[in-house]
Amino acid sequence: MNHVSRWLDLECGSLLPLFFVMLAAANLAAAAVAPDHDAMPAREQALLSKPLAFAPTSLERLPLADRPCANCAPGVAVAADPAQWLSADEVGKLIAQAVAEARALGAVATIAVVDRVGNVLAVYRMAGTVRDVVLASTPAGVPLIDGGLEGIVLPAAVGGDALVAIAKAITGAYLSSQGNAFSTRTAGQIIQEHFNPGEFNQASGPLFGVQFSQLACSDFMRAFAGGAADAGPKRSPLGLAADPGGLPVYKGAVLVGGVGVIADGRYGIDQRIADVDVDSDERIALAATIGFEPPVAIRAERISVDGRSLRFTDARSQQLAAGISAASFAALGPSAGSLLAVPGYSQAVLLPGTAFGDPASGIRPAAAGSFGGRDAFVLVDALNQPRFAPVAGSDGATALTAAEVETLLDAALEIANRSRAQIR
């Protein structure tokens, strides 16, 4: 179902041609649905003024320079257009707003922020008693399923909470685009054994099984190398998440990353989508994104799949504590909590992100004239050379040539573009 996610097949043993299909499909603009202004809170009505347009990605680079922030890592090159990436100060702002809402709820939260290609820009753990995280696919109070990973505990003492927060943040970033904003709640709706969940005798969700994507065993996911944010796409410690509390992060109409929160100690899935949940993780994540929201017209609830509306979040802005937008990272102080160094994923600093489409992000537009001039993106190395360029087969005289491989990819991109435009 290429209309749902540009990352559908970024998993172990995936087919590279589908990677190009997903990247192309994800960057088509959405056809907006006329909103019902009377049904929205005032703050969400204001978001409707955000334009549904592509912001061009600058390939220019600024000289290396220290970022003007007390916790920033020095010597980071960034894209010239600040609308394309999260600055370190903006990462701190996301965290501070999340902490403010967590305090209002009396919760101890762990918060992660990533850029669009999965670089972990910060992980912050609030002071207090941090819960271990239990993996559970049944609702609270219902006995766990016998077998599998059910009931496994991820101890906070070894960073289990941080791994969950990172997985949620990456999901919010990877499942979203310029044309659609999806959350981990959206993911939970479309990965289960029936679509919609609870509708028996229905086919499985359009992304059934995609939660196993982004694992470290993939042949093209990249691991954290230490230091500044660099080329992705980066791996997720737990694959893609379906537990509410992961949201995409936008600057205007530009997707720049994701935020993930864990506070309730339970990493699971919502099997009862007909009701409205009161979920602390989701409320804290929503507070984090104040000022970084997606345009309302591309949020999941404005998108239908097979005649069914999708879910974005059960939390609402009017539920949040007053004064969230005034929160600042500098005002938190050491007593509020601390940044975490997560082995294999992050340092205990605030990092600026990369700009998607810039070669430094590891993903850039395909060269002019390739793939029929379509909206295709390719994975590149540190020298801006394609990591997986089309090559000829090696199985004899009848093997595909490199040109034939590119022709096949181009045909797939054409279908992807048409089908996404029709669906949206």
LINCORUR-V411603 format. One record per backbone hydrogen bond with DSSP energy under -0.5 kcal/mol. CO is the residue of the C=O (numbers start at 1). NH is the residue of the N-H. E is the energy in kcal/mol with one decimal. If there is no record, write none. Layout:
BEGIN
co=CO nh=NH e=E
co=CO nh=NH e=E
END
This chain:
BEGIN
co=1 nh=4 e=-1.7
co=1 nh=5 e=-0.7
co=5 nh=8 e=-1.0
co=7 nh=10 e=-1.8
co=9 nh=11 e=-1.7
co=10 nh=214 e=-2.6
co=11 nh=14 e=-2.1
co=14 nh=16 e=-0.5
co=15 nh=18 e=-0.7
co=15 nh=19 e=-0.8
co=16 nh=19 e=-1.2
co=16 nh=20 e=-1.3
co=17 nh=21 e=-1.7
co=18 nh=22 e=-2.6
co=19 nh=23 e=-2.3
co=20 nh=24 e=-2.2
co=21 nh=25 e=-2.6
co=22 nh=26 e=-2.3
co=23 nh=27 e=-0.7
co=24 nh=27 e=-0.9
co=25 nh=28 e=-1.3
co=26 nh=179 e=-0.8
co=30 nh=32 e=-0.8
co=35 nh=37 e=-0.9
co=36 nh=39 e=-1.3
co=37 nh=40 e=-1.6
co=41 nh=45 e=-2.1
co=42 nh=46 e=-1.9
co=43 nh=47 e=-0.9
co=44 nh=48 e=-0.6
co=45 nh=48 e=-1.3
co=46 nh=49 e=-1.4
co=47 nh=50 e=-2.0
co=51 nh=53 e=-1.1
co=54 nh=56 e=-0.6
co=56 nh=58 e=-0.6
co=60 nh=80 e=-1.1
co=65 nh=76 e=-1.1
co=67 nh=69 e=-2.3
co=69 nh=72 e=-1.5
co=71 nh=350 e=-2.0
co=75 nh=77 e=-0.5
co=76 nh=65 e=-0.6
co=78 nh=62 e=-1.6
co=80 nh=82 e=-0.8
co=81 nh=84 e=-1.9
co=82 nh=85 e=-0.9
co=84 nh=356 e=-0.6
co=86 nh=353 e=-2.8
co=87 nh=91 e=-2.0
co=88 nh=92 e=-2.1
co=89 nh=93 e=-1.9
co=90 nh=94 e=-2.3
co=91 nh=95 e=-1.9
co=92 nh=96 e=-2.7
co=93 nh=97 e=-2.3
co=94 nh=98 e=-1.7
co=95 nh=99 e=-2.6
co=96 nh=100 e=-2.1
co=97 nh=101 e=-1.7
co=98 nh=102 e=-2.4
co=99 nh=103 e=-2.6
co=100 nh=104 e=-1.7
co=101 nh=105 e=-1.7
co=102 nh=106 e=-0.7
co=102 nh=107 e=-2.9
co=103 nh=106 e=-1.0
co=107 nh=109 e=-0.6
co=109 nh=126 e=-2.5
co=110 nh=262 e=-1.9
co=111 nh=124 e=-3.1
co=112 nh=260 e=-2.5
co=113 nh=121 e=-2.4
co=113 nh=122 e=-1.3
co=114 nh=258 e=-1.8
co=115 nh=118 e=-1.8
co=117 nh=233 e=-0.5
co=117 nh=234 e=-2.3
co=119 nh=115 e=-1.8
co=119 nh=121 e=-0.8
co=121 nh=351 e=-2.1
co=122 nh=113 e=-2.3
co=123 nh=340 e=-3.3
co=124 nh=111 e=-3.0
co=125 nh=338 e=-2.2
co=128 nh=130 e=-0.8
co=133 nh=154 e=-3.6
co=134 nh=136 e=-0.6
co=134 nh=267 e=-2.8
co=135 nh=151 e=-3.0
co=139 nh=142 e=-2.2
co=145 nh=147 e=-0.6
co=147 nh=150 e=-1.3
co=149 nh=152 e=-2.0
co=152 nh=135 e=-2.6
co=153 nh=155 e=-0.8
co=154 nh=133 e=-2.4
co=155 nh=158 e=-1.1
co=155 nh=160 e=-2.6
co=156 nh=159 e=-1.8
co=159 nh=163 e=-2.0
co=160 nh=164 e=-1.8
co=161 nh=165 e=-2.2
co=162 nh=166 e=-2.4
co=163 nh=167 e=-2.2
co=164 nh=168 e=-2.2
co=165 nh=169 e=-2.3
co=166 nh=170 e=-2.7
co=167 nh=171 e=-1.9
co=167 nh=241 e=-0.6
co=168 nh=172 e=-2.1
co=169 nh=173 e=-1.7
co=170 nh=174 e=-3.3
co=171 nh=175 e=-2.2
co=173 nh=176 e=-0.9
co=180 nh=177 e=-3.0
co=180 nh=182 e=-0.6
co=181 nh=300 e=-1.4
co=183 nh=187 e=-2.1
co=184 nh=188 e=-2.2
co=185 nh=189 e=-1.2
co=186 nh=189 e=-0.6
co=186 nh=190 e=-1.3
co=187 nh=190 e=-0.5
co=187 nh=191 e=-0.9
co=190 nh=207 e=-2.7
co=191 nh=209 e=-0.8
co=192 nh=205 e=-2.9
co=196 nh=199 e=-2.3
co=198 nh=200 e=-1.2
co=199 nh=202 e=-0.9
co=203 nh=195 e=-1.8
co=205 nh=208 e=-2.1
co=207 nh=210 e=-2.6
co=209 nh=212 e=-1.8
co=210 nh=213 e=-2.4
co=211 nh=240 e=-0.9
co=212 nh=215 e=-0.6
co=214 nh=236 e=-2.9
co=215 nh=218 e=-1.7
co=222 nh=235 e=-1.6
co=233 nh=222 e=-2.7
co=236 nh=239 e=-1.0
co=239 nh=238 e=-0.5
co=242 nh=270 e=-0.5
co=245 nh=261 e=-1.8
co=246 nh=184 e=-2.3
co=247 nh=259 e=-2.7
co=249 nh=256 e=-2.8
co=249 nh=257 e=-1.3
co=251 nh=254 e=-1.8
co=253 nh=255 e=-0.5
co=254 nh=251 e=-2.6
co=256 nh=116 e=-0.8
co=257 nh=249 e=-2.8
co=258 nh=114 e=-2.5
co=259 nh=247 e=-2.4
co=260 nh=112 e=-2.6
co=262 nh=110 e=-2.1
co=265 nh=134 e=-2.3
co=266 nh=268 e=-0.7
co=267 nh=136 e=-2.0
co=269 nh=271 e=-0.8
co=272 nh=275 e=-1.0
co=275 nh=277 e=-0.6
co=277 nh=279 e=-0.7
co=278 nh=280 e=-0.5
co=279 nh=283 e=-2.1
co=280 nh=284 e=-2.4
co=281 nh=285 e=-2.2
co=282 nh=286 e=-2.5
co=283 nh=287 e=-2.2
co=284 nh=288 e=-1.9
co=285 nh=289 e=-1.3
co=287 nh=290 e=-1.5
co=289 nh=292 e=-3.1
co=292 nh=250 e=-2.7
co=295 nh=298 e=-1.8
co=296 nh=299 e=-1.5
co=298 nh=181 e=-2.7
co=299 nh=302 e=-2.4
co=300 nh=303 e=-2.2
co=300 nh=310 e=-0.8
co=303 nh=310 e=-1.8
co=305 nh=308 e=-1.7
co=308 nh=305 e=-2.7
co=316 nh=319 e=-1.8
co=317 nh=320 e=-1.4
co=321 nh=324 e=-0.8
co=323 nh=326 e=-1.3
co=324 nh=327 e=-2.0
co=329 nh=332 e=-1.5
co=329 nh=333 e=-0.6
co=333 nh=336 e=-1.4
co=333 nh=337 e=-0.6
co=336 nh=127 e=-2.5
co=338 nh=125 e=-2.6
co=340 nh=342 e=-0.7
co=341 nh=343 e=-0.7
co=342 nh=345 e=-2.8
co=342 nh=346 e=-2.4
co=344 nh=224 e=-1.0
co=345 nh=120 e=-0.5
co=346 nh=342 e=-0.6
co=347 nh=349 e=-1.4
co=349 nh=351 e=-0.6
co=350 nh=73 e=-1.0
co=352 nh=229 e=-0.5
co=354 nh=356 e=-0.6
co=355 nh=358 e=-2.2
co=357 nh=365 e=-0.5
co=358 nh=361 e=-2.5
co=358 nh=363 e=-0.7
co=359 nh=362 e=-1.7
co=361 nh=232 e=-3.2
co=362 nh=380 e=-2.2
co=363 nh=357 e=-1.2
co=364 nh=378 e=-2.8
co=367 nh=370 e=-2.2
co=369 nh=372 e=-0.6
co=370 nh=373 e=-1.7
co=371 nh=374 e=-1.7
co=374 nh=376 e=-2.4
co=376 nh=366 e=-2.8
co=378 nh=364 e=-2.1
co=379 nh=387 e=-2.8
co=379 nh=388 e=-0.6
co=381 nh=384 e=-2.1
co=385 nh=381 e=-2.3
co=386 nh=389 e=-0.5
co=396 nh=399 e=-1.7
co=400 nh=393 e=-3.1
co=401 nh=405 e=-2.2
co=402 nh=406 e=-2.1
co=403 nh=407 e=-2.0
co=404 nh=408 e=-2.2
co=405 nh=409 e=-2.2
co=406 nh=410 e=-2.6
co=407 nh=411 e=-2.2
co=408 nh=412 e=-2.0
co=409 nh=413 e=-2.4
co=410 nh=414 e=-2.1
co=411 nh=415 e=-1.9
co=412 nh=416 e=-2.5
co=413 nh=417 e=-2.7
co=414 nh=418 e=-2.0
co=415 nh=419 e=-2.9
co=416 nh=420 e=-2.4
co=417 nh=421 e=-1.9
co=418 nh=422 e=-2.0
co=419 nh=423 e=-2.5
co=420 nh=424 e=-2.6
co=424 nh=31 e=-0.5
END
